[in-house]
Amino acid sequence: MKKKWYPFLAILMAFSLLVTACGGGGGTDSSPAPQQDGGEEQAIDTSNITIGAATIGGFWYVLSGALGDEMKKQMGTNVTVIEGGSIANIQGIVNGQFQIGFTNGQNLIEALQGFGGFSEPMSGFSAVASLYPNVMHLVVREDSDIHSVEDLKGKRVSPGIKGYGGEIAFQQILDAHGMSYDDLAKVEYVGTDDGVNLLRDGQLDALALLLVTPVPAVQELQASLGVRLLPLSDEAIAKLREINEGYYEFTITKDTYGMNEDVKTVAAETIALVDDDLPEDFVYNFTKILVENRDRWEAMNAGMKDFDAEYAVSRIPGGLPFHPGAEKYYKEIGVLE
């Protein structure tokens, strides 16, 4: 499906904070989207591009701004960054509001197959790169009596912001354990910082965070309060993989947060997507910027430590093809045949 309007995204777009990354700080008030005219789409104006990221302060938002700086400098493109989210970013590309967006691997599978956060299969977007794993953290206080997902019954939990990829991932984790929100005492839809404060103040019993490691908020909680991470069993991970192939097993090593033991959980890749209608040369140059500035991205977040061209092409779930521009770049440097 291509260019379909989603009402809730219109609301999101209306109230999102726009940050224009264009060198000297100038920019446009809005970013043109493909328009229907006599049944044919007009070419995308690549002088003004919108990137769907996530909450301000999160790495998707920071990375998008840094990419915008490089795109302005090297391509002459003005970039507007919008607080989207893993699901909203896919929908934004489909309906023409975004030209570039980040998503989680499990939400990409949902979009391609039409379940979870999507009522029907989506199309009109293609892959540029896989970047790094977003890892499920189930965080409880160190002195808590919660030691497993089943122990969350009757407890107060924040799964993050309603409708975000992490919130849906937590629902799927509950489903893999034969549970639902009905088994919890309270579900609090708040962002990471608010959730951390509520856990510290004793107003929450657990947090579910799908974020790149190490998560600064978890590091801070461990230093100031003392926390534990709940493990997932092999059986639960297998069930999650049955629900959504975008998940894979991931081990948070004990030295990540200074804990007593490694914790087995799941992760999903961060995937950079683009509108199929973007010109090949534009996406070629965008891909080149993304890959060849990997040292800058790692300096911004250690979660990018494994990212390179080989990593970029090796972890796209669901068989989503690369945009021809990205494919051309990867073939030129020898990581695709």
BELWOBEL-V190511 format. One line per field, one symbol per residue. phi: phi as a letter, one per 30 degrees, with the letter a starting at -180 (. if undefined). burial: I if it has 24 or more other ideal C-beta (glycine too) atoms within 12 Angstrom, else O. A space follows every 50 residues. Layout:
phi=???
burial=???
//
This chain:
phi=.bhcdceddddeddcddcbccbidjdlcdbcdcecdbiicdddddddbbc cdcadejddeddddddddeddddccicdcccbdckeddddddddcidccb acbcedddddddcibidbdadcajbbdcaccadccdcccbddcdccbadd ddeiccbccjdeidedddddedddedcibaeddcdaccdbdedddddddd dicbcabcbcbdcddeddeddddcbjbbcddcdedddddddddadddbdb cdddddbicdadbdbbbbddcccbdedddddddedddeddddcddddddd addddcdadddeccbddiiddddeddddddddcicbd
burial=OOIIOIOOIOOIIOOIOIIIIIOOOOIOOOIOIIOOOOOOOOOIOIOIII IIIIIOOIIIIIIIIIIIIIIIOOIOIIIIIIIIIIIIIIIIIIIIIIII IIIIIIIIIIIIIOOIIIOOOIIIIIIIIIIIIIIIIIIIIOOIOIOIII OIOOIIIIIIIOIIIIIIIIIIIIOIIOIOIOOIOOIIOIIIIOIIOIII OOOIIIIIIIIIIIIIIIOOIIOOIOIIIIIIOOOIIOOIIOIIOIIIII OIOOOIIOIOOOIIIIIIIIIIIIIIIIIOOIIIIIIIIIIOIIOOIOOI IOIIOIIIIOIIIOIIIIOIOIIIIIIIIIOOOOOOO
//
